[in-house]
Amino acid sequence: MKYAESPQLELKEQINAEFKKEIIAFANTDGGEILVGVARDGSVVGVEDTEAEMEKIGVGEVATVTGRYYAMDRDNNYDKVEKAYLAL
């Protein structure tokens, strides 16, 4: 499977120093997903040790961050709003 970056999808081969800023940017805009273990060309490279990757930035658990793209849709796309609601 190949992925392509978009305003709602960021690809990261590894967690780096900029990772926290990208999470905050998504939280302050329309939301989105950050896929760790995916190279810039969209190929899946995987993550060998998920816990170690999370420790690099001090994250202790996997969670969901939702921005306006899903949680505050004003175009009556209730399928998007439902995804945000179910993630709570």
N, CA and C atoms as a LAMMPS dump frame, in Angstrom:
ITEM: TIMESTEP
0
ITEM: NUMBER OF ATOMS
264
ITEM: BOX BOUNDS ff ff ff
-5.0000000000000000e+02 5.0000000000000000e+02
-5.0000000000000000e+02 5.0000000000000000e+02
-5.0000000000000000e+02 5.0000000000000000e+02
ITEM: ATOMS id mol type element x y z
1 1 1 N 0.842 -1.174 0
2 1 2 C 0 0 0
3 1 3 C 0.889 1.24 0
4 2 1 N 0.527 2.233 -0.782
5 2 2 C 1.263 3.496 -0.852
6 2 3 C 0.39 4.611 -0.28
7 3 1 N 1.025 5.579 0.344
8 3 2 C 0.339 6.735 0.901
9 3 3 C 0.892 7.997 0.255
10 4 1 N 0.116 9.058 0.272
11 4 2 C 0.566 10.352 -0.238
12 4 3 C 0.182 11.423 0.78
13 5 1 N 1.11 12.34 1.057
14 5 2 C 0.815 13.413 2.001
15 5 3 C -0.258 14.339 1.445
16 6 1 N -1.001 14.919 2.37
17 6 2 C -2.055 15.875 2.03
18 6 3 C -2.198 16.817 3.222
19 7 1 N -3.088 17.806 3.143
20 7 2 C -3.281 18.681 4.307
21 7 3 C -3.732 17.926 5.566
22 8 1 N -4.323 16.736 5.397
23 8 2 C -4.777 15.957 6.546
24 8 3 C -3.944 14.7 6.788
25 9 1 N -2.848 14.502 6.038
26 9 2 C -2.026 13.31 6.22
27 9 3 C -0.55 13.664 6.13
28 10 1 N 0.175 13.357 7.198
29 10 2 C 1.619 13.599 7.273
30 10 3 C 2.314 12.245 7.392
31 11 1 N 3.369 12.033 6.62
32 11 2 C 4.114 10.78 6.644
33 11 3 C 5.438 10.979 7.365
34 12 1 N 5.756 10.068 8.263
35 12 2 C 7.009 10.143 9.028
36 12 3 C 7.653 8.76 9.052
37 13 1 N 8.886 8.682 8.604
38 13 2 C 9.605 7.416 8.681
39 13 3 C 9.958 7.115 10.138
40 14 1 N 10.342 8.17 10.873
41 14 2 C 10.675 8.053 12.293
42 14 3 C 10.162 9.289 13.017
43 15 1 N 10.049 9.171 14.318
44 15 2 C 9.699 10.328 15.134
45 15 3 C 10.959 11.175 15.282
46 16 1 N 10.797 12.498 15.079
47 16 2 C 11.947 13.397 15.206
48 16 3 C 11.585 14.583 16.093
49 17 1 N 12.476 15.555 16.187
50 17 2 C 12.288 16.71 17.069
51 17 3 C 11.097 17.568 16.663
52 18 1 N 10.698 17.545 15.413
53 18 2 C 9.588 18.374 14.932
54 18 3 C 8.221 17.731 15.164
55 19 1 N 8.198 16.517 15.642
56 19 2 C 6.96 15.752 15.747
57 19 3 C 5.902 16.451 16.603
58 20 1 N 6.303 16.968 17.763
59 20 2 C 5.338 17.637 18.645
60 20 3 C 4.71 18.845 17.964
61 21 1 N 5.502 19.594 17.207
62 21 2 C 4.977 20.768 16.497
63 21 3 C 3.93 20.366 15.469
64 22 1 N 4.141 19.253 14.822
65 22 2 C 3.184 18.792 13.824
66 22 3 C 1.881 18.337 14.465
67 23 1 N 1.976 17.709 15.626
68 23 2 C 0.764 17.318 16.353
69 23 3 C -0.035 18.566 16.733
70 24 1 N 0.65 19.577 17.233
71 24 2 C -0.014 20.826 17.624
72 24 3 C -0.624 21.51 16.411
73 25 1 N 0.08 21.5 15.292
74 25 2 C -0.457 22.123 14.074
75 25 3 C -1.753 21.448 13.65
76 26 1 N -1.803 20.126 13.676
77 26 2 C -3.035 19.421 13.326
78 26 3 C -4.15 19.75 14.313
79 27 1 N -3.811 19.8 15.593
80 27 2 C -4.824 20.086 16.617
81 27 3 C -5.397 21.494 16.467
82 28 1 N -4.591 22.429 15.967
83 28 2 C -5.039 23.814 15.818
84 28 3 C -5.658 24.117 14.461
85 29 1 N -5.682 23.15 13.568
86 29 2 C -6.268 23.393 12.243
87 29 3 C -7.397 22.407 12.003
88 30 1 N -7.384 21.766 10.869
89 30 2 C -8.483 20.87 10.508
90 30 3 C -8.254 19.43 10.917
91 31 1 N -7.224 19.165 11.709
92 31 2 C -6.953 17.81 12.154
93 31 3 C -6.319 16.981 11.059
94 32 1 N -6.115 15.731 11.341
95 32 2 C -5.523 14.843 10.366
96 32 3 C -4.833 13.683 11.033
97 33 1 N -4.025 13 10.257
98 33 2 C -3.332 11.822 10.741
99 33 3 C -1.847 11.944 10.446
100 34 1 N -1.043 11.428 11.361
101 34 2 C 0.392 11.325 11.16
102 34 3 C 0.708 9.835 11.183
103 35 1 N 1.206 9.333 10.082
104 35 2 C 1.555 7.926 9.998
105 35 3 C 3.054 7.769 10.208
106 36 1 N 3.44 7.128 11.305
107 36 2 C 4.841 6.875 11.595
108 36 3 C 5.178 5.498 11.032
109 37 1 N 6.346 5.412 10.388
110 37 2 C 6.746 4.169 9.76
111 37 3 C 6.433 4.152 8.276
112 38 1 N 6.178 5.354 7.729
113 38 2 C 5.897 5.493 6.3
114 38 3 C 6.871 6.52 5.729
115 39 1 N 7.623 6.126 4.703
116 39 2 C 8.619 7.001 4.079
117 39 3 C 7.946 8.106 3.27
118 40 1 N 8.7 9.156 2.938
119 40 2 C 8.187 10.285 2.152
120 40 3 C 7.614 9.854 0.805
121 41 1 N 8.153 8.763 0.235
122 41 2 C 7.636 8.302 -1.061
123 41 3 C 6.35 7.505 -0.919
124 42 1 N 5.871 7.34 0.327
125 42 2 C 4.606 6.662 0.573
126 42 3 C 4.726 5.181 0.855
127 43 1 N 5.933 4.641 0.817
128 43 2 C 6.101 3.215 1.077
129 43 3 C 6.16 2.957 2.586
130 44 1 N 5.57 1.859 3
131 44 2 C 5.546 1.492 4.411
132 44 3 C 6.876 0.841 4.776
133 45 1 N 7.563 1.436 5.768
134 45 2 C 8.839 0.888 6.226
135 45 3 C 8.7 0.256 7.607
136 46 1 N 7.633 0.585 8.309
137 46 2 C 7.359 -0.011 9.611
138 46 3 C 8.121 0.637 10.752
139 47 1 N 7.73 0.269 11.953
140 47 2 C 8.38 0.722 13.184
141 47 3 C 8.694 -0.524 13.988
142 48 1 N 9.967 -0.694 14.316
143 48 2 C 10.381 -1.905 15.022
144 48 3 C 9.924 -1.91 16.473
145 49 1 N 10.089 -0.774 17.168
146 49 2 C 9.756 -0.708 18.591
147 49 3 C 8.894 0.532 18.846
148 50 1 N 7.598 0.324 18.876
149 50 2 C 6.658 1.435 19.038
150 50 3 C 6.887 2.186 20.343
151 51 1 N 7.08 1.466 21.42
152 51 2 C 7.298 2.102 22.728
153 51 3 C 8.533 3.002 22.7
154 52 1 N 9.613 2.539 22.1
155 52 2 C 10.846 3.333 22.035
156 52 3 C 10.631 4.592 21.203
157 53 1 N 9.879 4.475 20.131
158 53 2 C 9.591 5.651 19.295
159 53 3 C 8.788 6.678 20.085
160 54 1 N 7.809 6.238 20.853
161 54 2 C 6.997 7.166 21.646
162 54 3 C 7.826 7.826 22.74
163 55 1 N 8.753 7.088 23.324
164 55 2 C 9.597 7.648 24.382
165 55 3 C 10.492 8.771 23.875
166 56 1 N 10.8 8.79 22.587
167 56 2 C 11.649 9.846 22.018
168 56 3 C 11.048 11.228 22.233
169 57 1 N 9.735 11.322 22.246
170 57 2 C 9.097 12.628 22.44
171 57 3 C 8.321 12.702 23.746
172 58 1 N 8.436 11.678 24.579
173 58 2 C 7.786 11.71 25.88
174 58 3 C 6.312 11.379 25.842
175 59 1 N 5.866 10.704 24.814
176 59 2 C 4.468 10.288 24.723
177 59 3 C 4.343 8.93 25.378
178 60 1 N 3.342 8.768 26.252
179 60 2 C 3.218 7.533 26.986
180 60 3 C 2.141 6.595 26.51
181 61 1 N 1.294 7.036 25.582
182 61 2 C 0.234 6.171 25.095
183 61 3 C -0.198 6.622 23.699
184 62 1 N -0.801 5.727 22.995
185 62 2 C -1.329 6.062 21.68
186 62 3 C -2.696 6.694 21.893
187 63 1 N -2.943 7.819 21.247
188 63 2 C -4.21 8.529 21.411
189 63 3 C -4.66 9.094 20.074
190 64 1 N -5.81 9.704 20.069
191 64 2 C -6.355 10.316 18.859
192 64 3 C -6.432 11.817 19.055
193 65 1 N -5.952 12.563 18.075
194 65 2 C -6.071 14.011 18.069
195 65 3 C -6.976 14.363 16.896
196 66 1 N -8.048 15.064 17.178
197 66 2 C -9 15.411 16.129
198 66 3 C -9.132 16.916 16.058
199 67 1 N -9.052 17.449 14.871
200 67 2 C -9.235 18.878 14.658
201 67 3 C -10.569 19.159 13.995
202 68 1 N -10.683 20.348 13.467
203 68 2 C -11.95 20.781 12.877
204 68 3 C -12.38 19.99 11.656
205 69 1 N -11.435 19.407 10.917
206 69 2 C -11.791 18.669 9.706
207 69 3 C -12.843 17.607 10.013
208 70 1 N -12.708 16.946 11.154
209 70 2 C -13.676 15.919 11.534
210 70 3 C -14.702 16.442 12.544
211 71 1 N -14.227 17.008 13.631
212 71 2 C -15.105 17.293 14.756
213 71 3 C -15.994 18.513 14.574
214 72 1 N -15.639 19.419 13.676
215 72 2 C -16.416 20.643 13.532
216 72 3 C -16.842 20.878 12.087
217 73 1 N -17.196 19.824 11.387
218 73 2 C -17.595 19.953 9.994
219 73 3 C -18.892 20.754 9.893
220 74 1 N -18.886 21.769 9.044
221 74 2 C -20.065 22.628 8.885
222 74 3 C -20.795 22.387 7.566
223 75 1 N -20.365 21.344 6.848
224 75 2 C -20.968 21.062 5.541
225 75 3 C -21.898 19.86 5.58
226 76 1 N -22.357 19.514 6.765
227 76 2 C -23.291 18.406 6.953
228 76 3 C -22.739 17.06 6.497
229 77 1 N -21.432 16.885 6.617
230 77 2 C -20.818 15.586 6.35
231 77 3 C -20.759 14.82 7.667
232 78 1 N -21.879 14.301 8.079
233 78 2 C -21.979 13.712 9.401
234 78 3 C -21.148 12.446 9.56
235 79 1 N -20.739 11.826 8.453
236 79 2 C -19.858 10.665 8.573
237 79 3 C -18.52 11.067 9.187
238 80 1 N -18.042 12.276 8.876
239 80 2 C -16.787 12.766 9.469
240 80 3 C -16.979 13.061 10.956
241 81 1 N -18.062 13.72 11.299
242 81 2 C -18.333 14.061 12.699
243 81 3 C -18.484 12.784 13.518
244 82 1 N -19.136 11.779 12.925
245 82 2 C -19.32 10.515 13.635
246 82 3 C -17.97 9.869 13.959
247 83 1 N -17.004 9.94 13.05
248 83 2 C -15.678 9.368 13.299
249 83 3 C -15.036 10.036 14.516
250 84 1 N -15.157 11.351 14.612
251 84 2 C -14.585 12.083 15.749
252 84 3 C -15.293 11.683 17.041
253 85 1 N -16.609 11.59 16.99
254 85 2 C -17.386 11.232 18.168
255 85 3 C -17.024 9.832 18.662
256 86 1 N -16.916 8.885 17.74
257 86 2 C -16.614 7.508 18.111
258 86 3 C -15.193 7.345 18.631
259 87 1 N -14.301 8.271 18.301
260 87 2 C -12.918 8.207 18.775
261 87 3 C -12.774 8.658 20.217
262 88 1 N -13.789 9.325 20.753
263 88 2 C -13.718 9.826 22.135
264 88 3 C -13.74 8.711 23.159
